Amino acid sequence: MLDSEIKLSKSNLKFKSGDWSDSFSGHIFRGELLGRHLGVIGFGRIGKEIIKRATAF
């Protein structure tokens, strides 16, 4: 969820390759997760854990 908002994995790959040219410019957290919907397919052990963690947002 956070990765889709701030493109964290993309920035991480750039930093690991040594490209610090734009740091986090353009990747500032602009979105808000509060009030958004999260779809969870399946409600087994993993689904229940995802829901527990998602309630923090």
C-alpha positions as CSV (number, residue, x, y, z in Angstrom):
1,M,0.0,0.0,0.0
2,L,2.7,2.4,0.9
3,D,4.8,1.5,-2.1
4,S,2.0,2.4,-4.4
5,E,1.7,5.8,-2.8
6,I,5.4,6.8,-2.5
7,K,7.1,4.5,-5.0
8,L,9.5,3.3,-2.3
9,S,10.7,0.2,-4.2
10,K,11.6,2.3,-7.3
11,S,13.6,4.8,-5.1
12,N,15.3,1.9,-3.3
13,L,16.5,0.4,-6.6
14,K,17.9,3.8,-7.7
15,F,19.7,4.3,-4.4
16,K,21.2,0.8,-4.5
17,S,22.5,1.5,-8.0
18,G,24.2,4.6,-6.7
19,D,21.8,7.1,-8.3
20,W,21.0,9.7,-5.7
21,S,20.3,12.4,-8.3
22,D,16.8,13.2,-7.3
23,S,16.5,11.6,-3.8
24,F,12.9,11.6,-3.0
25,S,11.8,14.6,-5.1
26,G,8.6,13.8,-6.8
27,H,8.1,10.9,-4.4
28,I,6.8,12.9,-1.5
29,F,3.9,11.2,0.3
30,R,1.0,13.0,-1.1
31,G,-1.7,10.5,-0.7
32,E,-3.8,9.5,2.3
33,L,-4.6,5.9,3.1
34,L,-7.3,6.8,5.6
35,G,-10.7,6.3,4.1
36,R,-9.4,4.2,1.2
37,H,-10.6,0.6,0.5
38,L,-8.5,-2.5,0.6
39,G,-9.6,-5.6,-1.1
40,V,-8.3,-8.9,0.4
41,I,-8.9,-12.1,-1.5
42,G,-9.2,-15.0,0.8
43,F,-9.6,-14.8,4.6
44,G,-7.2,-17.5,5.7
45,R,-4.2,-16.9,8.0
46,I,-2.4,-14.5,5.6
47,G,-5.6,-12.5,4.8
48,K,-6.3,-12.1,8.5
49,E,-2.7,-10.8,9.1
50,I,-3.0,-8.4,6.3
51,I,-6.2,-7.0,7.7
52,K,-4.7,-6.6,11.2
53,R,-1.8,-4.6,9.7
54,A,-4.0,-2.6,7.4
55,T,-6.2,-1.3,10.3
56,A,-3.2,0.8,11.4
57,F,-3.7,2.9,8.3
